[in-house]
Amino acid sequence: MGAPPRKNQPGKRGWARRCAVQALYQWQLTAQSPNLIETHFLADEDLQKADTAYFRELVHQIPARVTEIDTALDPLLDRPLAQVDPVECAILRIGAYELMQRPDIPYRIVLNEAVELAKVFGAEQGHRFINGVLDKLARGARPVEFGALS
């Protein structure tokens, strides 16, 4: 009989998001190719717990769509995206990508996962900032779902 799951431990997609935050942070700061960054992460112990296909999707699709994602985020921010903490920027980009490109993931899950990532990796009150920005984006990106569930 297996041990019960530990409380507050992310699932496979949660681990994929955690690894993707770190990979996107590296991409933002070094401008290394997503392929090179992915190769470095494939040996990471945390990635062994993750949905690697989803990790790859995030690490490749977010850089490929960064202009579209940043254009959607810019009007919702209280400062230029370049002035947002790089970790929080990576989290915002993951959340925005999921809201805009992955309608199979309910917006409340997207927001909750982004807030949890901000609590783990972001500044002390970063989760509030992340939640506020992505909540505004969800209203525009998913008006039917947002209206039905809010």
C-alpha distance (Angstrom), angle and dihedral (degrees) to the residues before:
residue distance angle dihedral
M1 . . .
G2 3.80 . .
A3 3.76 125.0 .
P4 3.80 115.8 -97.2
P5 3.80 114.7 -100.4
R6 3.78 113.7 -89.8
K7 3.76 114.4 -109.6
N8 3.81 116.3 -107.4
Q9 3.80 93.2 16.2
P10 3.79 112.2 134.4
G11 3.78 122.4 -120.0
K12 3.80 124.1 -123.4
R13 3.81 93.6 -76.0
G14 3.80 90.2 44.8
W15 3.81 90.1 55.4
A16 3.81 89.1 46.5
R17 3.81 89.5 54.5
R18 3.82 92.0 47.2
C19 3.78 91.5 52.3
A20 3.81 90.9 43.3
V21 3.83 91.3 54.9
Q22 3.79 89.0 56.4
A23 3.80 93.4 43.3
L24 3.81 93.2 48.3
Y25 3.80 90.3 46.6
Q26 3.81 87.5 55.2
W27 3.82 91.0 46.6
Q28 3.82 91.8 50.3
L29 3.81 93.8 49.9
T30 3.81 100.7 38.4
A31 3.82 104.6 25.7
Q32 3.81 87.7 -137.4
S33 3.78 115.2 159.6
P34 3.81 117.2 -91.4
N35 3.83 87.9 -122.3
L36 3.80 92.3 58.5
I37 3.80 92.7 45.4
E38 3.80 91.2 47.9
T39 3.81 90.3 53.0
H40 3.81 90.7 54.0
F41 3.79 91.8 49.8
L42 3.80 96.8 47.1
A43 3.81 89.6 77.5
D44 3.82 93.1 48.3
E45 3.79 114.5 115.7
D46 3.81 92.0 -137.8
L47 3.81 90.6 55.9
Q48 3.80 88.3 59.1
K49 3.84 86.5 67.1
A50 3.80 92.3 48.0
D51 3.77 138.4 88.3
T52 3.81 92.9 -105.3
A53 3.80 93.7 -166.4
Y54 3.81 89.6 56.8
F55 3.81 91.3 45.4
R56 3.82 89.1 53.2
E57 3.80 91.2 47.9
L58 3.80 92.0 53.5
V59 3.80 95.0 43.4
H60 3.81 93.2 49.8
Q61 3.81 103.9 32.0
I62 3.80 98.6 46.6
P63 3.83 94.2 56.5
A64 3.82 89.1 43.1
R65 3.82 90.9 53.1
V66 3.80 99.0 32.2
T67 3.82 94.7 119.9
E68 3.81 92.2 52.4
I69 3.82 91.8 44.6
D70 3.81 94.6 46.9
T71 3.81 91.4 46.6
A72 3.81 89.0 55.9
L73 3.82 92.4 47.0
D74 3.83 99.8 43.6
P75 3.83 99.2 76.3
L76 3.81 90.8 48.0
L77 3.80 95.9 55.8
D78 3.80 128.4 91.1
R79 3.82 90.2 -143.4
P80 3.81 137.4 22.3
L81 3.80 113.4 -70.3
A82 3.81 89.0 -119.9
Q83 3.83 87.7 65.2
V84 3.82 94.3 51.6
D85 3.80 114.3 103.5
P86 3.84 106.7 -93.5
V87 3.82 93.0 -124.2
E88 3.79 91.5 50.8
C89 3.80 89.6 45.4
A90 3.82 89.7 55.6
I91 3.82 90.5 49.2
L92 3.81 91.8 48.2
R93 3.80 90.6 50.4
I94 3.81 91.9 50.9
G95 3.81 91.4 48.8
A96 3.80 92.7 45.3
Y97 3.80 91.8 48.4
E98 3.80 91.2 51.2
L99 3.81 92.8 47.0
M100 3.79 92.9 47.6
Q101 3.81 102.7 35.9
R102 3.80 107.6 22.9
P103 3.82 109.3 57.9
D104 3.82 87.4 162.0
I105 3.83 87.8 74.3
P106 3.83 110.2 73.0
Y107 3.80 112.6 -121.5
R108 3.82 92.4 -122.2
I109 3.80 89.9 58.7
V110 3.81 90.4 48.3
L111 3.81 90.9 52.1
N112 3.81 94.1 44.0
E113 3.81 92.9 48.9
A114 3.81 91.5 48.3
V115 3.81 91.6 49.5
E116 3.81 90.5 49.9
L117 3.82 90.4 50.0
A118 3.80 89.7 50.9
K119 3.81 90.8 51.0
V120 3.82 90.2 52.5
F121 3.82 99.9 39.9
G122 3.81 109.2 12.4
A123 3.78 136.8 81.0
E124 3.81 120.4 -75.4
Q125 3.81 96.5 -86.3
G126 3.80 95.9 20.9
H127 3.79 92.5 111.7
R128 3.81 90.2 65.8
F129 3.79 91.6 52.5
I130 3.82 91.8 47.3
N131 3.80 92.0 48.3
G132 3.81 93.2 48.9
V133 3.80 95.2 49.4
L134 3.81 96.1 44.1
D135 3.81 91.9 44.4
K136 3.82 88.8 57.4
L137 3.80 90.8 46.6
A138 3.81 91.4 49.9
R139 3.81 90.4 55.4
G140 3.80 89.7 58.5
A141 3.80 100.3 33.2
R142 3.79 96.9 44.0
P143 3.81 107.6 24.3
V144 3.82 95.7 154.8
E145 3.80 94.8 47.5
F146 3.81 92.4 40.4
G147 3.80 93.1 50.5
A148 3.80 93.8 46.0
L149 3.81 95.1 50.1
S150 3.79 105.1 32.6
